[in-house]
Amino acid sequence: MPKYDYVCTACDTVFEVTRSMTSTATEHCPACGEVGKRVFTPVGVAFKGSGFHNTDYRPRPKDDTPPAPACPAKDSASPKCSGCKAGE
């Protein structure tokens, strides 16, 4: 069962109540007996990985790298460059 935070409307006491999600009963302060008001706290959510709209549908960065220069020894009868695999 989930736990919910409440604050008393009279004495500002914060208390926690374990109850079902479908329960509609009012909660009373354990210190003074007045009606408590439910406190909503934000939940931190991090969308990591694939499968989320913000990671799958954003524009992809353009590949601005220039193409590799052609090897001069590739189509000639000259010996290949050192470390070049184009002449193989």
QUILIN-V545886 format. One record per residue. N is the residue number from 1. SS is DSSP state (a for helix, b for strand, c for the rest). OMEGA is omega in whole degrees, -180 to 180 (999 if undefined). D_LAST is the distance of its C-alpha to the last C-alpha in Angstrom with 1 decimal. Layout:
# QUILIN-V545886
n=[N/N]
ss=[SS/SS]
omega=[OMEGA/OMEGA]
d_last=[D_LAST/D_LAST]
This chain:
# QUILIN-V545886
n=[1/2/3/4/5/6/7/8/9/10/11/12/13/14/15/16/17/18/19/20/21/22/23/24/25/26/27/28/29/30/31/32/33/34/35/36/37/38/39/40/41/42/43/44/45/46/47/48/49/50/51/52/53/54/55/56/57/58/59/60/61/62/63/64/65/66/67/68/69/70/71/72/73/74/75/76/77/78/79/80/81/82/83/84/85/86/87/88]
ss=[c/c/b/b/b/b/b/b/c/c/c/c/c/b/b/b/b/b/c/c/c/c/c/c/c/c/c/b/c/c/c/c/c/c/b/b/b/b/b/c/c/c/c/c/c/c/c/c/c/c/c/c/a/a/a/a/c/c/c/c/c/c/c/c/c/c/c/c/c/c/c/c/c/c/c/c/c/c/c/c/c/c/c/c/c/c/c/c]
omega=[-179/177/-178/177/178/174/-179/-180/-178/-173/178/175/178/179/-176/-178/174/-178/180/-179/-177/-179/180/-179/177/180/-178/-178/178/-179/-174/177/178/-179/178/179/-177/180/178/179/-180/179/179/180/177/179/-179/177/-179/179/179/-177/-175/177/-176/-173/175/-178/178/177/-180/178/-176/-180/-180/179/-180/180/180/180/-180/-178/-175/-175/-178/179/-178/180/-176/179/177/-180/-179/180/-176/-178/-177/999]
d_last=[69.5/68.3/70.0/71.2/72.4/75.8/77.9/81.6/83.2/86.2/85.2/81.4/80.6/77.1/76.9/74.5/75.4/73.6/74.2/72.7/70.8/73.4/76.4/78.5/81.1/81.9/81.3/84.0/83.6/84.4/86.2/88.5/88.2/87.3/84.6/81.0/78.3/74.8/72.2/68.8/66.0/62.4/59.7/56.3/53.5/49.8/47.4/44.2/41.2/40.6/43.3/45.5/46.1/45.4/41.9/40.7/42.1/41.6/39.3/35.7/34.5/32.2/28.6/28.9/25.6/23.8/20.4/17.5/16.9/14.2/11.7/13.1/10.1/8.4/10.9/12.1/12.1/12.3/10.3/8.2/10.6/11.8/10.9/8.4/5.6/5.6/3.8/0.0]
